[in-house]
Amino acid sequence: MFKSTEPAWNNRNLREISGHVESHLFLAHIRATTGTPVQETNCHPFHYGKWLWVHNGVINDWLAIKRDLTLAVDPALYPLIEGKTDSETLFYVALTLGLEEDPTGAVERAIGLVEEIGHRHGVKHPFQGTIATTNGERLWAFRYSSEGRSRTLYFSTLYDTLKAMYPDDPRLDDFDEETRIVVSEPLGDVLGVWNEVPEASWGVVQPGQDEIGVFRPAAPAAV
């Protein structure tokens, strides 16, 4: 994991490191703060055990919701929260609610809890954003907002389909049948490469057949 408060495109250390590191699965995130300080502990991805977590979005009226949501974190996990962001606290709430055993269900419960607490404090649309999390073997991605107008999220078309569409494109030589890219916005404008994740959806990229389904937040009965 590499973090910096410098812009990624202007970071010489990142360029040097990325030229020597290989991974079958990785996350990259560029943070635009929604009010919390610019510091390394607030930079994504957030990390626990073999899990990584990134969030592109916001918990609205965070200062009003912060205390109640933070109190929902398992006391054993609470000391591990290093920064001040809504995104990191949400990660630890999801871990508390079973992220390691049931990623989709845990995120649905975590967002459901955010909405329940938010509505209790008079926040009309508590949550906005997309989330990606991984255990190093699979990647789960989520697109949801309380108002039904989420940040965008896209996934790449199957390799075999792209190879049939663009048989002479040398860029495809770097990929194979298991390659999948999930991004906030399309990279480039080549037709047929990018597919938008539907509103209120989750997906998992994994060896073999990927999955996609409807995202239904529901606060846990008790925390």
MOFENHU-V338310 format. One record per helix or strand of 3 or more residues. SS is the DSSP state (@ for helix, = for strand). FROM is the first residue (numbers start at 1). TO is the last residue. If there is no record, write none. Layout:
ss = {SS & SS}
from = {FROM & FROM}
to = {TO & TO}
This chain:
ss = {@ & @ & @ & = & = & @ & @ & @ & @ & = & = & = & @ & @ & = & = & =}
from = {8 & 12 & 40 & 46 & 51 & 62 & 75 & 86 & 103 & 127 & 139 & 154 & 159 & 170 & 194 & 201 & 211}
to = {10 & 18 & 42 & 48 & 59 & 70 & 78 & 96 & 120 & 134 & 145 & 156 & 165 & 174 & 196 & 205 & 214}
